[in-house]
Amino acid sequence: MCKLCGGTHRVAYEGAIGRLVKACPTCGPVPEHIRKARRELLDKKIAEAEKKLLGGDAA
C-alpha cells in the first residue's frame, strides 16, 4: 500500500485558500473498474434512499 495516499489514489494539499485533491503521484488515478464499481454502489444506495423517501414510487 502506498504510504502517500494510503491506497485511496487521492492526495490532498492544504493551501491558504482551501484544499486541493489530486491523483496520487505514485499510484496514479483510481483504476476504471474500481471507479465503475464504486459508482454502481453509490447509484444503488441513492435509488434505495429515493424509494424510502418517496414511498416506493421513485422513477
C-alpha positions in Angstrom: 0.0 0.0 0.0 1.2 3.5 -0.9 2.5 5.5 2.1 1.5 8.8 0.5 -2.2 8.1 -0.2 -2.9 5.0 1.9 -4.4 3.2 -1.1 -7.1 5.9 -1.8 -5.3 7.1 -5.0 -6.0 10.7 -3.8 -3.7 13.2 -2.1 -5.0 16.4 -0.5 -2.9 19.5 -0.5 -3.7 22.3 2.0 -3.3 25.8 0.8 -4.1 29.3 2.1 -7.5 29.4 0.2 -8.6 25.8 0.8 -7.9 22.2 0.0 -6.9 20.7 -3.4 -7.4 17.0 -4.0 -5.4 15.4 -6.8 -4.5 11.9 -8.0 -1.6 10.3 -6.1 1.7 10.9 -8.0 2.9 7.4 -7.0 -0.2 5.3 -7.7 -1.9 7.4 -10.3 -5.7 7.8 -10.6 -8.2 5.2 -9.5 -8.5 2.3 -12.0 -11.6 2.4 -14.1 -13.0 -0.9 -12.9 -12.8 0.3 -9.3 -14.3 3.7 -10.2 -17.2 2.0 -12.0 -17.9 -0.4 -9.1 -18.0 2.5 -6.6 -20.3 4.4 -8.9 -22.7 1.5 -9.3 -22.8 1.1 -5.5 -23.5 4.8 -5.0 -26.3 4.7 -7.6 -27.8 1.7 -5.9 -27.8 3.5 -2.5 -29.3 6.6 -4.0 -32.1 4.6 -5.6 -32.8 2.8 -2.3 -32.9 6.2 -0.5 -35.3 7.6 -3.1 -37.6 4.7 -2.7 -37.6 5.0 1.0 -38.2 8.8 0.9 -40.8 8.8 -1.9 -42.7 5.8 -0.7 -41.6 3.3 -3.4 -42.7 5.4 -6.4 -39.2 6.6 -7.4 -38.6 6.7 -11.1 
